[in-house]
Amino acid sequence: MDKEDGLIHEKPAVVLLRHIYEVWPAGTPFAPTSDLIDMLVISHPNVWGKEGPIGRDLTAKRLGGMLARSYKIHSDQPDRGGPRGYHRSAFVKPWIRMGVTPPPKSDASDASDGSDADSSDSSDTSDSSDSLRV
């Protein structure tokens, strides 16, 4: 409750990670940086928009710097000539560490990927990112 009242201040990188979880498009394994920024600014203008403490919209450079320094998450350009952006799988471990866990796999498309949902090996971590729903 104190956090909601503004009495407890979180580090911007922690707020960023939580807000990215909130705005990430369900079922989307990759989000272009520009789309992610737009979603953050629209959803939280008092933090990431012109109304925020910086007085201007979040930039790709600031987003990338915060994610790289705090979580070792880096943007990627999976398609040559396509947009740079972020893979949801890169966020799964930090989200879990902060107490945001992906729901269990449930839709038919996840079952067809050949992975075993009950497996506890390290490869299951990347597979579980595909089932994260916001």
N, C-alpha and C positions, 0 to 999 in steps of 0.2 A: 504494500500500500504506500509506503514511503517513496518507492521508486516512481509510482504513478504521480505522486504529489511533487516530484522534482527534488526531493530531499536527498536522494541517493543518485549520484551521477555515474553512469557507465562510461567506459572508454568508447570513443567513437567507433573503433574497429569492432567492438562487441555489438554495439547497436547496429552497425552495418551488416554484420553476419546474420543477426536476427531478422533485420528488415529484408535481406536477400531471401531468406527462407520464406518469409511472408509473401513476397511478390513473385517468387519463381513460378513460371507457368507449369501447371501440372502436366506430367507426362512428357516434358521437354528435356532431353538430355544435354542440350547446348543452347545457351542464350547469348546473342550478340551483345557486346558491351553497350552499344547505344540503346538497345532495347531495355537492358537491365537498368541503366541510368534513368531512362524515361519512366520506367515503372517505379523506381525509388523516389524520384522527384514528385511524381503524381500522387503516390501513396503517402509520402511523408515530406511535404513541402517545407514544414517547419524545421526539418533536420537537414535534408539534402537539396532543397530548393533555395530560391532567392530570399525566402522568409527565414532561412536558417541562420545559424551563428556566423557563417562565412559571408553571407550576403550575396551569394551567387550559386547557380546550379552546380551540382557535383560534376566533376570532369572525369574523363577516362584516366587521366594521369593520376588524379587523387585516389580514385577507386582502386586502380592497379597498385599504387603504392601502399595503400592501407592493407589490401589483401596479401600482397607479397611480404611485407614486413611482419604482419601479425600472424599469418596462417600459411605462408609459403605457397599461396595459390596464385598461379600465373595465367594470364590470358593465352589463347591459342588461336590459330587460324587453320581450322581443319580442312577447309576447301581453298585451294589456291585461287587467289583473287576474291575470295569471299570475305565476310566480315570477321574481325577478331572478336573473341568472346570467351565465355567461361563454360566449362563442363560441370554439370551438376555433381558428377562423381568426385570432383575435387573438394566439394563442400561437405560431403557426408561425414567424414571423421571430425572436423571442427563442429559441425552441428550436433553430432552425438556427444562430444565432449561438453558442449554447453547445455545438454539435456534435451535437445530436440532430436528425437529418433524417428527414422522412417517407419511407416506402417508395414506390416508383413505383405508379401506379394499376394495379390488376389485376382488380378484380371488375366484373361486368357492369353494376352500377348506376352506376359511375363512367363507363363508356363511353357510357351513354345520356344524359349531361348535355350533350352537344354540344361539349364543350371538346376541344381538341387537346392531348394529353399531351406532345407533343414541342415545343410552342410555348414560346418563352422570353420572351414578353412579361410585363408586370407582372400582368396579370389571371390568369395561370397560378398565381401564388402563392396567391391565395384558393382556387382550385380544388384545389390540392394539399392544402390543409388537410382537405378532405373524405376524403382517402385515408389520413390518418394513423392508424396502428393501434398500439396499445400492447400 
